[in-house]
Amino acid sequence: MKTYLKLAWRNLWRNKRRTIITTSSIFFAVFLALIMRSAQIGSYSKMIKDVVEFYTGYIQIHKKGYWDNKSINNTFEYNDSIINKIEHLDNISLSVPRLESFALASTGELTKGVMLIGTDVVKENKFTKLSKRVIKGKYLSENDNGVLIAEDLSDYLKLKVNDTIVFLAQGYHGITAAGRYPVRGIVHFPTPDLNNQTVYMSLKNCQYFYSADNRLTSIALLIKNIHHINKSAKNLKILTRNKYEVMTWDNMLVELVQGIQTDNAGGLFWLGILYVIITFGIFGTIMMGIVERKKEFAVMIAVGTQKLKLSIIIATETFFITLMGIISGIAVSLPIIFYFFNNPIKITGDAAQAMEKWGVDPVLSFALEPNFFINQSLTIILLTFIASVYPLIMINKFNVIKSMRN
């Protein structure tokens, strides 16, 4: 075997130009594939992380049927023991109890429909870093009776910090809900929809306002490892004895998932075209090498070299070229990916505005995962093997006399 390796390595450098051209084509294929997939996967991961950790959480627990009919009457009773059990499950890092519904907000002659969110303000801040979005005033304290309102909503209602806002709504089981609350702070959200209608208050205040004592519409959960999300959801169903609706982020954010799948399909399509071009390039180079060395192969076979051994030498040459292309592609792309992994590219213009509508920071992030380095390398090796099948068959059907005459 050592002899085959030596012969294959020496044969590569007998025609340096052909070897460099083939290696370069594989290098560019690996380089472009890694950069493109790193940018795509990194952007998807960032998008999911921003949207999920911005509000929904990776998993939510509701009363059965709540997601299809988000009514204040579709609530369940808050239970400290269940919350403690949930937070002690493997892979669950944080849970936030919430009571959400709609109300009519009013100041003077101005009114507007708003989304009123009652939450555990301490846990909410750990979950969504809401205090960092406060641009005026201050964040809510644990027993605060005030509210936080979104920036555009405050502009529409002409509200400032310490002003009073009035809410009117239908409470639990049809009870009329009405109340006046001081504005503690004004919050900026990147998403226009949230910035136009969102109001936060403490969970106890919200429960009192809606006459929904000790009731919740949802419990939002953060997890430690997203790869184990389905296992965590299954464990939650077992823990709650399947009494509640347990939904993962991809079931709640269907439009986001569809957008990612569509974009990913487009990326894979262009990657496939790149691979097809490279496969034909490798195939052409191997065929050219065999045609140029016909007489050499004929002489080797004539003096007793077996066709199988000759095929092994050619396959080894191809493997060396592929390996050099893969290693060089990874070596050059890795520092670039590592740099942009730590320094995401800022996006501006219309693309930035489109991303902000989803609540995603307008940056192009890169992923640094071993999986796609391995996957791209294995793909190139597989394509090289496919490209070399026909040339190796040609060698086994080699006509010695005809080749020597030519």
WOJOBEL-V847226 format. One record per residue. N is the residue number from 1. RES is the residue in one letter. SS is DSSP state (~ for helix, > for strand, _ for the rest). NEAR is the number of other ideal C-beta (glycine too) atoms within 8 Angstrom. Layout:
{{N	RES	SS	NEAR} {N	RES	SS	NEAR}}
//
This chain:
{{1	M	_	4} {2	K	~	5} {3	T	~	6} {4	Y	~	11} {5	L	~	9} {6	K	~	8} {7	L	~	10} {8	A	~	14} {9	W	~	9} {10	R	~	8} {11	N	~	9} {12	L	~	11} {13	W	_	8} {14	R	_	6} {15	N	_	9} {16	K	~	7} {17	R	~	6} {18	R	~	10} {19	T	~	11} {20	I	~	8} {21	I	~	9} {22	T	~	13} {23	T	~	12} {24	S	~	9} {25	S	~	13} {26	I	~	18} {27	F	~	13} {28	F	~	10} {29	A	~	14} {30	V	~	17} {31	F	~	11} {32	L	~	9} {33	A	~	13} {34	L	~	15} {35	I	~	11} {36	M	~	11} {37	R	~	13} {38	S	~	16} {39	A	~	12} {40	Q	~	11} {41	I	~	11} {42	G	~	15} {43	S	~	10} {44	Y	~	11} {45	S	~	10} {46	K	~	13} {47	M	~	13} {48	I	~	12} {49	K	~	8} {50	D	~	12} {51	V	~	15} {52	V	~	12} {53	E	~	9} {54	F	~	8} {55	Y	~	9} {56	T	~	11} {57	G	_	13} {58	Y	_	11} {59	I	>	15} {60	Q	>	12} {61	I	>	12} {62	H	>	13} {63	K	>	10} {64	K	_	7} {65	G	_	8} {66	Y	_	14} {67	W	_	9} {68	D	_	4} {69	N	_	7} {70	K	_	8} {71	S	_	7} {72	I	_	11} {73	N	_	6} {74	N	_	11} {75	T	_	13} {76	F	>	8} {77	E	>	7} {78	Y	_	9} {79	N	_	6} {80	D	~	6} {81	S	~	6} {82	I	~	9} {83	I	~	12} {84	N	~	8} {85	K	~	9} {86	I	~	14} {87	E	~	9} {88	H	_	6} {89	L	_	11} {90	D	_	5} {91	N	_	11} {92	I	>	14} {93	S	>	6} {94	L	>	10} {95	S	>	12} {96	V	>	13} {97	P	>	13} {98	R	>	14} {99	L	>	16} {100	E	>	10} {101	S	>	12} {102	F	>	7} {103	A	>	12} {104	L	>	10} {105	A	>	14} {106	S	>	12} {107	T	>	11} {108	G	_	5} {109	E	_	3} {110	L	>	9} {111	T	>	6} {112	K	>	11} {113	G	>	7} {114	V	>	14} {115	M	>	10} {116	L	>	14} {117	I	>	12} {118	G	>	16} {119	T	>	14} {120	D	_	9} {121	V	~	14} {122	V	~	7} {123	K	~	12} {124	E	~	13} {125	N	~	11} {126	K	~	7} {127	F	~	12} {128	T	~	8} {129	K	_	8} {130	L	~	12} {131	S	~	7} {132	K	~	5} {133	R	~	9} {134	V	>	13} {135	I	>	7} {136	K	>	7} {137	G	>	10} {138	K	_	6} {139	Y	_	11} {140	L	_	14} {141	S	_	6} {142	E	_	7} {143	N	_	6} {144	D	_	10} {145	N	_	7} {146	G	_	10} {147	V	>	12} {148	L	>	16} {149	I	>	16} {150	A	>	15} {151	E	~	11} {152	D	~	9} {153	L	~	17} {154	S	~	13} {155	D	~	7} {156	Y	~	9} {157	L	~	13} {158	K	_	9} {159	L	_	11} {160	K	_	9} {161	V	_	9} {162	N	_	6} {163	D	_	9} {164	T	>	8} {165	I	>	16} {166	V	>	10} {167	F	>	17} {168	L	>	9} {169	A	>	13} {170	Q	>	7} {171	G	_	13} {172	Y	~	11} {173	H	~	6} {174	G	~	5} {175	I	_	9} {176	T	>	6} {177	A	>	13} {178	A	>	7} {179	G	>	7} {180	R	>	6} {181	Y	>	12} {182	P	>	10} {183	V	>	18} {184	R	>	12} {185	G	>	13} {186	I	>	16} {187	V	>	14} {188	H	_	9} {189	F	_	11} {190	P	_	8} {191	T	_	10} {192	P	~	8} {193	D	~	7} {194	L	~	12} {195	N	~	13} {196	N	~	10} {197	Q	~	11} {198	T	>	14} {199	V	>	17} {200	Y	>	14} {201	M	>	14} {202	S	>	14} {203	L	~	12} {204	K	~	8} {205	N	~	12} {206	C	~	15} {207	Q	~	13} {208	Y	~	8} {209	F	~	14} {210	Y	_	15} {211	S	_	10} {212	A	_	12} {213	D	_	6} {214	N	_	6} {215	R	>	12} {216	L	>	11} {217	T	_	14} {218	S	>	11} {219	I	>	12} {220	A	>	13} {221	L	>	16} {222	L	>	11} {223	I	>	13} {224	K	_	5} {225	N	_	7} {226	I	~	7} {227	H	~	4} {228	H	~	9} {229	I	~	14} {230	N	~	7} {231	K	~	8} {232	S	~	15} {233	A	~	12} {234	K	~	8} {235	N	~	10} {236	L	~	14} {237	K	~	9} {238	I	~	8} {239	L	~	10} {240	T	_	11} {241	R	_	5} {242	N	_	6} {243	K	_	5} {244	Y	>	10} {245	E	>	10} {246	V	>	11} {247	M	>	11} {248	T	>	11} {249	W	~	14} {250	D	~	7} {251	N	~	6} {252	M	~	10} {253	L	_	10} {254	V	~	8} {255	E	~	6} {256	L	~	11} {257	V	~	9} {258	Q	~	8} {259	G	~	8} {260	I	~	11} {261	Q	~	8} {262	T	~	8} {263	D	~	10} {264	N	~	10} {265	A	~	8} {266	G	~	8} {267	G	~	11} {268	L	~	8} {269	F	~	8} {270	W	~	9} {271	L	~	11} {272	G	~	8} {273	I	~	8} {274	L	~	11} {275	Y	~	13} {276	V	~	8} {277	I	~	8} {278	I	~	14} {279	T	~	12} {280	F	~	9} {281	G	~	10} {282	I	~	17} {283	F	~	12} {284	G	~	8} {285	T	~	12} {286	I	~	13} {287	M	~	11} {288	M	~	9} {289	G	~	12} {290	I	~	13} {291	V	~	7} {292	E	~	7} {293	R	_	8} {294	K	~	10} {295	K	~	9} {296	E	~	7} {297	F	~	13} {298	A	~	13} {299	V	~	9} {300	M	~	9} {301	I	~	13} {302	A	~	8} {303	V	_	6} {304	G	_	5} {305	T	_	8} {306	Q	_	7} {307	K	~	10} {308	L	~	7} {309	K	~	9} {310	L	~	13} {311	S	~	11} {312	I	~	9} {313	I	~	12} {314	I	~	16} {315	A	~	10} {316	T	~	12} {317	E	~	12} {318	T	~	12} {319	F	~	10} {320	F	~	11} {321	I	~	13} {322	T	~	13} {323	L	~	8} {324	M	~	11} {325	G	~	17} {326	I	~	13} {327	I	~	8} {328	S	~	11} {329	G	~	15} {330	I	~	12} {331	A	~	7} {332	V	~	10} {333	S	~	13} {334	L	~	9} {335	P	~	7} {336	I	~	9} {337	I	~	14} {338	F	~	9} {339	Y	~	8} {340	F	~	14} {341	F	~	13} {342	N	~	5} {343	N	_	6} {344	P	_	11} {345	I	>	7} {346	K	>	6} {347	I	_	10} {348	T	_	6} {349	G	~	6} {350	D	~	5} {351	A	~	9} {352	A	~	10} {353	Q	~	9} {354	A	~	8} {355	M	~	12} {356	E	~	12} {357	K	~	9} {358	W	_	11} {359	G	_	12} {360	V	_	11} {361	D	_	7} {362	P	_	11} {363	V	>	9} {364	L	>	10} {365	S	_	12} {366	F	_	11} {367	A	_	12} {368	L	_	8} {369	E	_	7} {370	P	~	5} {371	N	~	6} {372	F	~	12} {373	F	~	11} {374	I	~	8} {375	N	~	8} {376	Q	~	12} {377	S	~	11} {378	L	~	8} {379	T	~	10} {380	I	~	16} {381	I	~	10} {382	L	~	8} {383	L	~	12} {384	T	~	14} {385	F	~	8} {386	I	~	8} {387	A	~	13} {388	S	~	14} {389	V	~	8} {390	Y	~	9} {391	P	~	13} {392	L	~	11} {393	I	~	8} {394	M	~	10} {395	I	~	13} {396	N	~	9} {397	K	_	6} {398	F	_	11} {399	N	_	6} {400	V	~	9} {401	I	~	7} {402	K	~	7} {403	S	~	12} {404	M	~	10} {405	R	~	5} {406	N	_	6}}
//
